[in-house]
Amino acid sequence: MRGGYGVSIEDTARRLRLIERLIQVRPDWDEVFREWKRLVVAHSVKGVKAHDARLVAAMIIHGIAQVVTANPADFKRYSEITAIMPSDVK
């Protein structure tokens, strides 16, 4: 199966409600789109990696320095942020 972990829609919705209580949801601004375009060109981003670039663009615009991910290698090209494994969260 590509993507997902076999979690039901209901369980996913419950998990999202929990996450929304724990974090601040940031707005999507035009600046994020412009930063995304800059990153795509600067780092020669193609295909599904464009989604990572979009996340990094939002992080840069909102002043967020770290992302927790199971795949830190996906973010190596972006010196503006630090990718950390869930096991490194204290």
WOHUKA-V82052 format. One record per residue. N is the residue number from 1. OMEGA is omega in radians with two decimals (NA if undefined). Layout:
# WOHUKA-V82052
[[N OMEGA] [N OMEGA]]
This chain:
# WOHUKA-V82052
[[1 3.12] [2 3.12] [3 3.10] [4 -3.12] [5 -3.14] [6 -3.13] [7 3.14] [8 3.09] [9 -3.13] [10 3.14] [11 3.09] [12 3.12] [13 3.11] [14 3.13] [15 3.10] [16 3.10] [17 3.10] [18 3.13] [19 -3.13] [20 3.08] [21 -3.05] [22 -3.07] [23 3.02] [24 3.06] [25 -3.10] [26 3.13] [27 3.06] [28 -3.07] [29 3.05] [30 3.14] [31 3.11] [32 3.12] [33 3.14] [34 3.11] [35 3.09] [36 3.12] [37 3.14] [38 -3.13] [39 -3.14] [40 3.14] [41 -3.08] [42 -3.07] [43 3.13] [44 -3.08] [45 3.11] [46 3.00] [47 -3.05] [48 3.10] [49 3.09] [50 3.10] [51 3.08] [52 3.12] [53 3.12] [54 3.09] [55 3.14] [56 3.11] [57 3.12] [58 3.13] [59 -3.13] [60 -3.10] [61 -3.11] [62 3.09] [63 3.12] [64 -2.98] [65 -3.05] [66 3.02] [67 3.06] [68 -3.06] [69 3.04] [70 -3.11] [71 -3.12] [72 3.13] [73 3.12] [74 -3.05] [75 -3.10] [76 -3.06] [77 -3.05] [78 -3.13] [79 -3.09] [80 -3.09] [81 3.07] [82 3.10] [83 3.14] [84 3.12] [85 3.08] [86 -3.14] [87 3.13] [88 -3.14] [89 -3.11] [90 NA]]
